[in-house]
Amino acid sequence: MSRSIDLIADLGEGFGAWTMTEDDALTRIVTSANVACGFHAGDPSTIRETVALCVDRGVAVGAHPSFPDLRGFGRRPLELPPSDLEADVLYQLGALEAFLRPYGQRLHHVTPHGSLGNMTAVREDYARAVARAVRTFDPNLTVAFQESWMTRAAEDEGLPVARIGFADRGYNDDGTLVARTSPGALVTDAEEVATRAVRMAVEGVVTSVSGTTLPLPCDSILVHGDSPAAVAMAATVRRRLEAAGVTVAAWPGR
């Protein structure tokens, strides 16, 4: 039986005249997108343009909610009451799906961005706040994230879960991502990223920064759109996955 993997990139991470990701090229390669919802990037016009591009290319649109941190690109840890975080995430889901409604489409999944993602991986209170927001918005909406508190909280809320492997990020021995400020956080060689992606998809494992082989069940593989040479990296990953007999396709949405 052929293995199927959803190839995801973060898109729409611009604001006004400022752009970061090569969305036009990436939407010709990936099968799903994490689209910024306005809190770390993505003004209304950018969100509208990104959604239109994804719909035109047949790329499934997922939400990439963040802490309210435009200045820090959502990469700064914030301490918020869980009720405030829940409201922030619910707001972002509604904002993004509003741009999908004219096309008769709905959100495909939710993946927390940046520091919010890092904190929901290890903090039960934040993970449960995000899961509650998703369930309130739609109890059939998939939470896509690495195996962590976030996926456990989503399952506790009865939400569908898809597990993501981060092919261009380093992993600690406990399965968490290496902090971006630490050595080994980013994997920048396209062939190395592709090799990691194939192992994730075919073997269900990843090698940590210490050289330890870790189990990594995944339904999706993410390549960060703001990585150096992201387009070449995504293309290499897709080519190598398909050469390994992996079907690259978005998992069924709602």
C-alpha positions as CSV (number, residue, x, y, z in Angstrom):
1,M,0.0,0.0,0.0
2,S,1.4,3.4,-1.0
3,R,2.2,5.8,1.8
4,S,0.6,9.3,1.4
5,I,2.1,12.5,2.8
6,D,0.8,16.0,2.8
7,L,3.6,18.5,1.9
8,I,3.0,21.8,3.7
9,A,4.6,25.3,3.6
10,D,3.9,28.4,5.6
11,L,2.5,31.1,3.2
12,G,1.1,34.6,3.3
13,E,3.8,35.7,5.7
14,G,4.0,39.3,4.5
15,F,2.5,42.6,5.6
16,G,1.7,45.5,3.2
17,A,4.6,46.1,0.9
18,W,6.8,43.6,2.8
19,T,6.9,40.0,1.7
20,M,8.9,37.0,3.0
21,T,7.7,33.8,1.3
22,E,7.7,33.0,-2.4
23,D,4.1,32.0,-2.5
24,D,3.6,31.8,-6.3
25,A,6.4,29.3,-6.7
26,L,5.6,27.3,-3.5
27,T,2.0,26.8,-4.4
28,R,3.1,24.9,-7.5
29,I,4.9,22.4,-5.3
30,V,3.2,21.9,-2.0
31,T,-0.2,20.3,-1.3
32,S,-1.3,22.3,1.7
33,A,-0.5,25.7,3.2
34,N,-0.3,27.2,6.7
35,V,-1.6,30.7,6.0
36,A,-0.8,33.6,8.4
37,C,-3.9,35.1,10.0
38,G,-2.9,38.6,10.8
39,F,-1.3,38.3,14.2
40,H,2.4,37.6,13.2
41,A,2.0,38.5,9.5
42,G,-0.8,38.8,6.9
43,D,-2.7,42.0,6.4
44,P,-6.2,41.6,4.9
45,S,-5.1,42.1,1.3
46,T,-2.2,39.7,1.7
47,I,-4.5,37.1,3.2
48,R,-7.0,37.5,0.3
49,E,-4.3,37.2,-2.3
50,T,-2.8,34.1,-0.6
51,V,-6.1,32.4,-0.4
52,A,-6.9,33.1,-4.0
53,L,-3.6,31.7,-5.1
54,C,-4.0,28.6,-3.1
55,V,-7.6,28.0,-4.4
56,D,-6.4,28.5,-8.0
57,R,-3.5,26.0,-7.5
58,G,-5.6,23.4,-5.6
59,V,-3.6,23.9,-2.4
60,A,-5.5,23.2,0.8
61,V,-5.6,26.2,3.1
62,G,-4.9,25.8,6.8
63,A,-4.8,28.4,9.5
64,H,-1.4,29.5,11.1
65,P,-2.6,31.3,14.3
66,S,0.0,33.2,16.4
67,F,0.5,35.2,19.5
68,P,-0.4,38.9,18.9
69,D,3.2,39.7,17.9
70,L,3.7,41.4,14.6
71,R,6.9,43.1,15.6
72,G,8.5,39.8,16.7
73,F,7.0,37.7,13.8
74,G,5.3,35.6,16.4
75,R,8.6,34.2,17.6
76,R,8.6,35.8,21.1
77,P,7.1,33.8,24.0
78,L,4.2,35.6,25.6
79,E,2.4,35.0,28.9
80,L,-1.4,35.3,28.3
81,P,-4.4,34.1,30.3
82,P,-5.6,30.9,28.6
83,S,-9.0,32.6,28.0
84,D,-7.3,35.4,26.1
85,L,-5.3,33.0,24.0
86,E,-8.5,31.0,23.3
87,A,-10.2,34.2,22.0
88,D,-7.1,35.2,20.0
89,V,-7.1,31.9,18.2
90,L,-10.8,31.8,17.6
91,Y,-10.6,35.3,16.1
92,Q,-7.8,34.3,13.7
93,L,-9.7,31.2,12.5
94,G,-12.7,33.2,11.7
95,A,-10.7,35.9,9.9
96,L,-9.0,33.5,7.6
97,E,-12.1,31.4,6.8
98,A,-13.9,34.5,5.8
99,F,-11.7,34.7,2.7
100,L,-12.4,31.1,1.8
101,R,-16.2,31.4,2.0
102,P,-16.5,33.1,-1.5
103,Y,-14.9,30.0,-3.0
104,G,-17.2,27.6,-1.2
105,Q,-14.3,26.3,0.8
106,R,-13.5,26.0,4.5
107,L,-10.3,25.7,6.5
108,H,-8.5,22.4,6.0
109,H,-6.5,22.4,9.3
110,V,-4.9,24.5,12.1
111,T,-1.2,24.6,12.9
112,P,0.0,27.0,15.6
113,H,2.8,29.3,14.5
114,G,6.2,30.1,16.0
115,S,6.4,30.6,19.7
116,L,2.8,29.7,20.2
117,G,3.5,26.3,18.6
118,N,6.6,25.8,20.7
119,M,4.7,26.6,23.9
120,T,1.6,24.5,23.1
121,A,4.0,21.6,22.5
122,V,5.1,21.7,26.2
123,R,2.4,23.6,28.1
124,E,-0.9,21.9,28.8
125,D,-2.8,25.1,29.6
126,Y,-1.9,26.8,26.3
127,A,-2.5,23.5,24.3
128,R,-5.9,23.2,25.8
129,A,-6.8,26.8,25.2
130,V,-6.0,26.4,21.5
131,A,-7.9,23.1,21.3
132,R,-10.9,24.7,22.9
133,A,-10.8,27.5,20.3
134,V,-10.7,25.0,17.4
135,R,-13.5,22.9,18.8
136,T,-15.6,26.0,19.3
137,F,-15.0,27.1,15.7
138,D,-15.6,23.6,14.2
139,P,-15.4,20.3,16.0
140,N,-14.4,18.6,12.7
141,L,-11.4,20.8,12.0
142,T,-8.1,19.0,12.0
143,V,-5.2,20.1,14.3
144,A,-2.0,19.5,12.5
145,F,1.1,19.5,14.7
146,Q,4.0,17.4,16.1
147,E,3.2,14.7,18.7
148,S,3.0,16.8,21.9
149,W,0.7,18.4,24.4
150,M,-1.0,20.1,21.4
151,T,-2.1,16.8,19.8
152,R,-3.1,15.3,23.1
153,A,-5.3,18.3,24.0
154,A,-6.8,18.2,20.5
155,E,-7.6,14.5,20.9
156,D,-9.1,15.1,24.3
157,E,-11.5,17.7,22.7
158,G,-12.5,15.1,20.1
159,L,-10.7,16.9,17.3
160,P,-9.2,15.1,14.3
161,V,-5.4,15.2,14.5
162,A,-2.7,15.0,11.8
163,R,1.0,14.8,12.9
164,I,3.6,17.0,11.2
165,G,7.3,16.3,10.7
166,F,9.5,19.3,10.4
167,A,12.1,18.3,7.8
168,D,14.1,21.5,7.9
169,R,14.3,21.8,11.7
170,G,16.5,20.2,14.3
171,Y,15.0,17.9,17.0
172,N,16.0,17.6,20.6
173,D,16.2,14.1,22.2
174,D,12.8,14.7,23.8
175,G,11.2,15.2,20.4
176,T,10.8,19.0,20.7
177,L,12.3,21.4,18.1
178,V,15.6,22.9,18.8
179,A,15.2,26.6,19.6
180,R,16.0,28.8,16.6
181,T,18.8,30.6,18.6
182,S,20.6,27.3,19.3
183,P,23.1,25.4,17.1
184,G,21.4,22.8,14.9
185,A,18.1,24.5,14.8
186,L,17.9,24.8,11.1
187,V,18.7,22.3,8.3
188,T,19.5,24.3,5.2
189,D,20.9,21.8,2.7
190,A,18.1,20.8,0.3
191,E,19.3,17.2,-0.1
192,E,19.7,16.7,3.6
193,V,16.2,18.1,4.2
194,A,14.9,15.7,1.6
195,T,16.6,12.7,3.1
196,R,15.1,13.5,6.5
197,A,11.7,13.9,4.8
198,V,11.9,10.5,3.2
199,R,12.9,8.9,6.5
200,M,10.0,10.6,8.2
201,A,7.5,9.4,5.6
202,V,8.8,5.9,5.0
203,E,10.4,4.9,8.3
204,G,8.6,7.2,10.7
205,V,11.8,8.3,12.4
206,V,14.1,11.4,12.7
207,T,17.7,11.8,13.9
208,S,18.0,14.3,16.8
209,V,20.9,16.8,17.0
210,S,22.7,14.3,19.3
211,G,22.5,11.6,16.7
212,T,19.7,9.7,18.5
213,T,17.0,8.0,16.3
214,L,13.6,9.1,17.5
215,P,10.2,7.7,16.5
216,L,8.3,10.4,14.5
217,P,4.8,9.3,13.3
218,C,3.7,11.9,10.7
219,D,0.9,12.5,8.2
220,S,2.5,15.7,6.9
221,I,5.9,17.1,6.3
222,L,6.5,20.9,6.6
223,V,9.1,23.0,4.8
224,H,9.3,26.5,6.2
225,G,8.5,29.1,3.5
226,D,10.9,31.6,5.0
227,S,13.8,29.2,4.9
228,P,16.8,30.0,2.7
229,A,16.1,28.6,-0.8
230,A,12.7,27.4,0.3
231,V,11.4,26.8,-3.2
232,A,14.4,24.6,-4.2
233,M,14.1,22.8,-0.9
234,A,10.4,22.1,-1.3
235,A,10.9,20.9,-4.9
236,T,13.7,18.6,-3.8
237,V,11.6,17.1,-1.0
238,R,8.7,16.4,-3.3
239,R,10.9,14.8,-6.0
240,R,12.6,12.6,-3.4
241,L,9.4,11.6,-1.7
242,E,7.8,10.6,-5.0
243,A,11.0,8.7,-6.0
244,A,10.6,6.8,-2.8
245,G,7.1,5.7,-3.8
246,V,5.3,8.2,-1.5
247,T,2.1,9.8,-2.8
248,V,2.2,13.6,-2.1
249,A,-1.3,14.8,-1.5
250,A,-3.4,16.8,1.0
251,W,-5.2,14.6,3.5
252,P,-9.0,14.8,3.1
253,G,-10.5,17.9,4.7
254,R,-13.9,18.6,6.2
